[in-house]
Every structure is written in structure tokens, then in C-alpha cells.
Amino acid sequence: MKTKRTMAGILAAAMVASTMVWTPVFAAGEIGVSAEKVSAKAGDSFTLQVSLSDVPTSGLGGCEFSMAYDSTIVTVTDVQAGTITDTGSDEQQSAFAGEAPSFDCNYETAGIIDVMWATGLTDPTYQIKQDGVFLTITGTVNESAEVGDVSEFKIQAIDRETKPGSDIKNDKVIFVNVDTNGEITSYDTVLSHGSVTVIGDGTTTTTTNSDVTTTTTVTTTSNQGGSIAYGDTNLDGVVDLRDAINMNKYLAGQITWTPDDQSYKNADVNADGTVGEADGTVLINFVINLIDSLPQVGA
């Protein structure tokens, strides 16, 4: 499974490809996203897995979410894609870039892990279609941590604006499927948070999480015109994974925009007057919170 920590060039990362125009469908079912509850001593390492359950038979083609933890208690040192992301597509050519699938995460900011995964292929065969481990987090318990301290690993939406300058926070954990007809399905999620508990000598307990939070995907109103809303390529009023999908369908020639189209204007996220691969990179960087504003002039 190919993995990278951050974006480098135009990625298939969020490109759950389709050959048709954007046609959203919502709330097709629920996918369980659960993190383990584990324990470790101060100074010791820990491993915490995040798993998916009730993955629809139609498949999971892409997702984005974040995890928040207490960096005064633990330090995250690595995040790796899990076994279910190995869908057999490593040897395939991405519809939009040189590799498929792509797993990208940003944990440069202490206390936050932002995650995005996408198959990058038009063939639904290579989507995730089984339950299991989606990613594995490794780290260490800080030497200063005391016995009984608990760092929750909370699954949540990536902390960014819904669109640049809106002052409205994104509140969506996004899991999607794109079928062969170009319909994008957004699944609801049932979230079970994890934790790392600091223990002393003689204690070796590890348990799973039972706290459940349900999030529901909702339809937003369309922004069909007016002033530039950088990044909102599908004109739904927010900027997220689905806009990256739309951007890369344009870059691959699967859909067309003219310079007068609102989608084209919104897609010019480096403000150079044209829409190209550099804009794709900028948009993905915004989605996974490597940058916090658009446009990125000169990028």
C-alpha cells in the first residue's frame, strides 16, 4: 500500500473518479468508525488501530476525517494505512495520477491527525468492500504523563472553514462512494472514539471503545453564481473532499468548464487565472488542513 505523510504534486488522494458530472446522493447507510482504547506506561510506545465496520457492498471510494488527542500526554510518531486499504490497486494506473490508491495524513500539528484516503480509480472493484483495520497510529506516552492520565482519540471533522472566509467551521466526517454512473453517495457514520490510558507497573489492560456518536450527512444549498467561493468546485456551499473529486474530474477531462463558469472561477485556488494541476494540489492541502486559507497566490 503506497502511503505518504503529506501532499506532493497532484494526487489521486481524494480522486474517487467517475466519468459523469456531480450527482449527489445522501445517507445511503451507516459505516462504523471505531478507535481502540489502549494503555501504556509513561515513556513506552503504544499502537492504536482505527477500524471500519458495516462497509457497504457497493464499496467505499474515499473518506476524510480528523482525530484529536491530548499532546501533553502522548506523542504521535507515525500513521499508516491499514489492511483493508490494500484493495489490489497498487499495480493499477490511477485515473488522475501516477499512483493508486493514495493515503494521505497530516499530523504535523501536535494534538491533531487529519486523514484522507481515495482509490483514485474508476473501477469500483478497487474500492474498500470489507470491514477491518483502516489505519494504525503509533506513538509514545510522554515521560511527564502520570498514572491515570487519559488521552482521548476523538474522531471528528477536519478543523477548517467550510469555505475560505466563511468563519463557519466544517462539521462533516465524510465517507463516499462513486458508482459507474457518476453518482456520489455520502454515507452516515457511527463514531466510536478511542483513548490511551497511562498505567503503572503491573497493569496490562486494553479495552475497546463503547461510546458511540452518530453523525448525519445533510444536503446543503447550491451556490450557482455570484462572487468567487474559492475551492467550492461543485457549488454546494462548502469545500471538502467532494470538491477535490470534482476538480480532478475536470483536470482529467471527464467534465468541462469554461472560464466563465462559476466552478472554473472557484477552482482557480492559486489565483493565476487558469485551472491546472497546481490548483489541485492547493485544494487538497486545504482539505487536509495543511493550509488554512484560499486562494494561495503564486502556489
C-alpha angles and dihedrals in degrees: 000000000000114000138175132184097223140005121288115179125325108337138199082217098116097015106116089174130220133164096223136072124273112290111165124206120182141209099007093159144317127281117197115226112188135173124202126248108227138167136217141164124256108278093019128111126248137197121209123185128205114206137189125221135184091026106180118248087237087068142236114266102175145353144181130197142137136229123212123203139167107265091190088068104033139019121214113219104173144007120199134184114256132235098268091061088066095090096158094263099114091098094045127095113246116239089233110022144015098276141046138228109020129201114188130178139171118209098151091114111073111243097024136083116186115194136192129173132177137164095224090208133109093215109092089208088083098055122106107270104163138067120248146088112346099178141353124220120201128188147127135265109243116251089234093058116113129220108272096028112134127200110197117213100212120193110219146140118294107268104243137109117280084239130352113284095009094110085214115121122230109247102177130109100200128210116166146177126202114201128205090265092059097253113146113212120198113205125211115237136219107207126206113185124217135211148194115226121198112231136184133228115310096022117111108161126145122175138174126243124264100175108108130194122182122211123192127209114228134191117250127208119261125253101209100170150341127084122009114278100193113223097010095116096156092048096232095129099254136074117230146117092309092061089054089053090052093046093054094047085059093047090050092051094247092123131020133224130179122216088256093058117103091227090057092049091048091047094058091091095159090052096228095130096255137074116233145133093297089061090053091055093047092050093051090048089056093048094054091042099247086129126026104204143047140249103042099200113215096010 
